Amino acid sequence: MARPFITVRNLELRIREGTLPWDESVSYDTVDLILDGKNLVEWLRPYAPPGLDPPEYLGHRFGTNMTELLLGRGPVDASGRAALLGCTCSDINCGPLLVLIDVEPETVTWSHFGRGPDIEYDWLELQFDRDTYVMALTKYEQTT
């Protein structure tokens, strides 16, 4: 299947106040990735393999260096992909939503989405204007 090339015009990193899913007495704030006003998981729904609804995810814990991660300089798996979202157990490396981040002089591309070897969204590719992307990261850093 040919990979749809989708231009994302706006990226926002939004802090979501919350608690641990299994212990509401423990604060656990995460970072949501909002693309053109829509949460990243909502972007995935139309591209899910037949019969699969994307699982619930948690974003990175507030305090994670999101700039390093989203510029492709953060931790990656063996395939070179970064974990954008993780399992609701709060371990970002448990069943993560992985993506390859390619930073070019004028664009940033997210491609080769996947959640382990069996669930791939490989045909989805999101592209951002690099200046707009970096401005979103800078704005997030300034508000944290």
NUSE-386052 format. One line per field, with one value per residue: x, y, z of N, C-alpha, C, CB in turn; residue in one letter. Coordinates in steps of 0.05 Angstrom, whole numbers, m for minus. Atoms other than C-alpha are relative to their C-alpha. Last residue first. Glycine has a CB too. Example, Ala and Ser with C-alpha at 12.3 -4.5 7.8 and 13.67 -1.06 7.14 Angstrom:
<rs>
n.px m16	18
n.py m24	m24
n.pz m1	0
ca.px 273	246
ca.py m21	m90
ca.pz 143	156
c.px m15	18
c.py 22	24
c.pz 14	0
cb.px 9	m20
cb.py 9	1
cb.pz m29	25
type S	A
</rs>
This chain:
<rs>
n.px m5	23	4	m21	4	23	m9	m17	18	14	m19	m5	24	2	m20	m19	3	m22	8	m22	6	8	m23	14	m15	20	25	m3	m11	2	5	14	m4	8	5	19	m3	23	26	m2	m14	m2	m21	0	m27	m1	m27	4	0	19	18	m11	0	m27	m18	m14	13	22	m4	20	15	26	5	25	m5	6	m20	m2	14	m4	6	m24	m13	m20	13	15	m19	m15	15	m11	m16	m27	m9	4	m23	m22	m8	m28	m4	4	m24	4	m15	7	28	5	m4	m22	6	24	m6	m12	22	14	m14	m19	9	23	23	m7	24	m9	15	m1	m13	6	m16	0	m27	m11	8	m1	8	25	m5	m9	14	m1	26	m2	18	m5	2	m7	m4	m6	12	m13	18	m17	11	1	m15	17
n.py 20	1	m26	m4	19	m10	m23	10	14	m20	m9	22	2	m24	1	m21	m26	m19	m28	m18	m28	m16	m7	m21	m21	m21	10	12	26	8	28	3	27	23	23	21	22	16	m14	m29	m11	m29	m9	m29	m9	m15	m8	m8	m28	m3	22	21	m9	5	m23	9	m13	15	26	5	m25	5	m11	m15	m28	m9	12	29	14	29	14	3	25	m6	m6	22	20	m11	4	m20	12	m2	m28	m13	0	m14	m23	m6	m24	2	m6	m27	m9	14	9	24	26	15	6	16	28	1	m4	26	19	17	27	0	m14	m6	m10	m11	8	m19	9	m17	10	m18	m7	m18	m28	m13	19	13	27	17	25	7	11	15	m9	18	m12	18	m10	m29	m10	m24	m19	m22	m27	m15	m25	m24
n.pz m20	m18	m14	m20	m22	m15	m16	m21	m19	m16	m20	m19	m16	m16	m22	7	m13	4	m7	m2	m9	24	17	15	14	5	12	27	0	m28	m7	m26	m11	18	m17	8	m19	m9	2	m3	24	m1	19	3	10	25	9	28	9	22	1	17	28	10	m5	m25	m23	m12	m13	m20	m4	m12	m27	m5	2	27	18	m1	22	2	m25	m15	7	20	25	11	9	23	25	19	20	m9	m1	m26	m17	11	m16	m5	m17	m29	m16	m9	m22	m25	m2	15	m14	13	28	4	7	27	19	2	17	m14	m6	m18	13	28	14	26	24	22	25	22	23	24	9	m20	4	m27	m20	6	10	m21	m4	m28	m10	m25	m20	m22	m27	m22	m28	m1	m26	m12	m12	m10	4	m25	1	0
ca.px 142	111	176	193	126	133	202	176	119	169	212	153	133	204	210	145	113	104	62	71	23	35	76	18	44	17	54	127	115	68	83	91	141	139	143	174	206	214	258	330	312	293	270	232	217	156	138	73	96	73	112	170	133	120	58	16	m28	21	66	65	117	168	225	243	314	296	332	291	304	323	322	356	301	280	217	254	305	251	206	256	210	186	113	109	107	38	m7	m40	m108	m105	m114	m175	m157	m205	m172	m103	m108	m102	m168	m155	m83	m98	m144	m86	m45	m96	m130	m124	m80	m35	m39	14	m7	45	32	16	16	m10	m19	m85	m120	m82	m91	m92	m39	m66	m78	m61	m52	5	m4	48	20	36	3	3	8	20	m2	35	m5	42	27	0
ca.py 487	543	564	492	482	546	524	456	489	537	478	447	512	521	449	449	383	317	258	190	132	68	35	35	m30	m78	m144	m124	m76	m17	17	82	78	153	221	274	340	390	447	428	355	320	248	218	143	127	80	75	39	m29	m20	27	88	52	86	21	59	37	86	144	176	120	134	91	71	m1	m26	23	97	142	217	255	250	322	300	264	319	371	328	325	287	330	313	238	217	206	151	105	73	22	36	0	m61	m99	m77	m46	23	82	117	111	136	211	202	172	235	281	329	405	404	354	351	310	301	308	272	289	233	253	193	188	162	97	47	97	140	210	267	336	336	381	400	396	430	417	455	449	374	353	282	236	173	112	69	0
ca.pz 628	587	553	535	502	461	439	417	378	346	325	289	255	230	208	167	188	152	173	140	148	107	162	211	239	291	292	302	360	360	295	257	200	188	224	180	198	142	117	136	148	213	204	262	257	299	356	394	456	482	546	534	560	626	655	658	607	554	518	469	423	430	382	322	303	289	352	394	402	460	446	390	338	343	378	434	446	448	491	548	596	654	645	635	562	534	558	508	498	443	369	342	301	257	192	205	235	188	204	279	278	275	335	374	358	390	342	337	275	310	386	422	494	550	615	688	738	807	854	892	830	835	777	720	752	758	711	686	612	588	515	462	400	328	272	196	190	118	102	55	46	42	m18	0
c.px 20	4	m23	m4	21	m5	m22	10	16	m19	m13	18	3	m24	m2	19	20	m8	24	m10	26	m7	m8	20	m19	15	m20	m26	0	10	m2	m4	m11	5	m10	m2	m22	9	m24	m27	1	17	m1	23	m3	29	m2	26	m10	m1	m21	m17	10	m1	29	20	11	m11	m26	6	m20	m14	m28	m2	m24	5	m5	20	2	m17	5	m4	26	17	19	m11	m14	20	14	m13	11	19	28	10	m6	24	23	2	30	1	m5	25	m7	15	m5	m29	m5	5	20	m6	m25	3	10	m23	m15	12	22	m10	m25	m24	9	m25	12	m15	m2	16	m8	19	m1	28	11	m5	0	m10	m26	8	12	m15	4	m28	3	m15	7	m2	5	6	9	m15	16	m19	18	m12	m5	18
c.py 8	m21	m1	25	4	m19	10	22	m12	m12	22	9	m21	0	25	2	19	28	18	28	16	29	18	11	19	24	22	m7	m12	m29	m4	m30	m3	m26	m23	m22	m20	m19	m15	15	30	9	30	8	30	7	14	11	3	28	4	m25	m21	6	m5	22	m10	15	m11	m28	m3	27	m7	9	18	30	9	m11	m30	m11	m30	m15	m5	m24	11	7	m24	m20	11	m6	21	m14	1	29	16	m2	14	22	3	27	m1	7	29	9	m15	m9	m23	m26	m18	m7	m16	m29	0	3	m27	m21	m16	m28	m2	12	9	6	13	m12	22	m9	16	m11	17	9	19	30	12	m19	m15	m27	m15	m26	m8	m8	m17	11	m23	14	m22	10	29	9	23	22	20	28	16	25
c.pz 21	22	20	17	21	24	17	18	24	21	17	23	22	19	18	24	m13	10	m3	5	2	7	m24	m20	m14	m12	m7	m14	m28	2	30	6	28	15	m19	21	m7	23	11	m1	3	m24	m1	m17	m4	m7	m27	m9	m29	m12	m22	0	m19	m30	m8	9	27	24	12	12	23	4	10	29	5	m5	m29	m21	4	m23	m4	26	15	m7	m22	m28	m13	m11	m24	m27	m19	m20	12	m3	26	19	m15	21	6	14	30	17	7	24	26	4	m18	13	m14	m29	m7	m9	m29	m20	m3	m19	13	9	17	m13	m28	m16	m24	m24	m21	m25	m24	m21	m25	m7	21	m3	29	22	m5	m12	24	5	29	9	25	23	20	26	19	28	2	25	12	10	14	m5	26	0
cb.px 8	m25	m5	27	0	m25	11	24	m15	m17	26	12	m24	0	28	m14	4	7	m11	18	m15	m23	13	m12	20	m15	m12	17	m16	m29	22	m27	30	15	m21	9	m3	m12	m5	18	m15	11	m5	1	8	m18	17	m24	28	m28	m14	27	16	9	m1	14	m30	10	21	m29	m15	2	5	m24	11	m28	m2	m28	12	m8	m29	12	5	19	m22	m23	17	14	m28	31	m16	3	m20	14	25	m7	8	15	m17	20	11	m27	30	4	m8	20	m18	25	m4	m23	14	27	m15	m10	28	m14	m9	m22	m5	11	m15	19	m30	29	m14	7	m4	9	18	1	m30	27	18	3	18	m21	2	m12	m10	14	m29	31	m28	29	m25	m23	10	1	m18	19	m28	28	m8	m19
cb.py m26	m7	22	1	m29	2	22	m16	m23	19	10	m24	m6	25	m3	27	m2	2	1	m1	0	m13	m25	23	m12	9	m19	m24	m19	3	m17	14	m7	2	6	m12	10	m16	6	10	m8	10	m13	14	m15	25	m26	21	11	m7	m4	m7	26	m30	8	m27	m5	m28	2	1	7	m16	31	m17	6	m7	m30	m13	8	m13	5	27	m1	23	21	m7	m11	27	13	m2	m22	m13	18	m15	13	30	m8	8	m1	m19	28	2	m3	m29	m17	m23	m1	17	25	14	m13	14	26	m9	m5	m13	m14	14	m11	m26	23	m20	8	6	m26	30	m31	28	m25	m15	2	m5	m23	m16	m15	m4	m17	22	m24	17	0	m2	12	m12	16	15	m17	23	m13	11	1	3	17	0
cb.pz m12	m15	m20	m14	m11	m18	m19	m12	m14	m19	m13	m15	m18	m18	m11	m6	30	m30	29	m26	27	m13	m10	19	m21	26	19	1	19	11	m11	m1	0	m27	23	m28	31	m23	m29	m22	m27	27	m29	29	m26	2	m4	m2	3	9	29	10	m3	5	28	m5	m1	9	22	m11	m25	27	0	m8	m27	m7	2	m4	m27	26	9	6	m29	10	5	18	24	8	3	m1	m16	27	16	23	m14	m5	29	m25	26	12	m8	18	m5	m4	m24	7	25	m1	m15	13	23	0	6	28	10	24	m26	m11	m28	m15	16	m15	3	m9	m10	6	m4	9	m5	27	m1	14	m1	m26	20	22	m25	18	m17	22	m10	6	6	m4	8	m11	24	m21	22	m23	12	13	m25	25
type T	T	Q	E	Y	K	T	L	A	M	V	Y	T	D	R	D	F	Q	L	E	L	W	D	Y	E	I	D	P	G	R	G	F	H	S	W	T	V	T	E	P	E	V	D	I	L	V	L	L	P	G	C	N	I	D	S	C	T	C	G	L	L	A	A	R	G	S	A	D	V	P	G	R	G	L	L	L	E	T	M	N	T	G	F	R	H	G	L	Y	E	P	P	D	L	G	P	P	A	Y	P	R	L	W	E	V	L	N	K	G	D	L	I	L	D	V	T	D	Y	S	V	S	E	D	W	P	L	T	G	E	R	I	R	L	E	L	N	R	V	T	I	F	P	R	A	M
</rs>
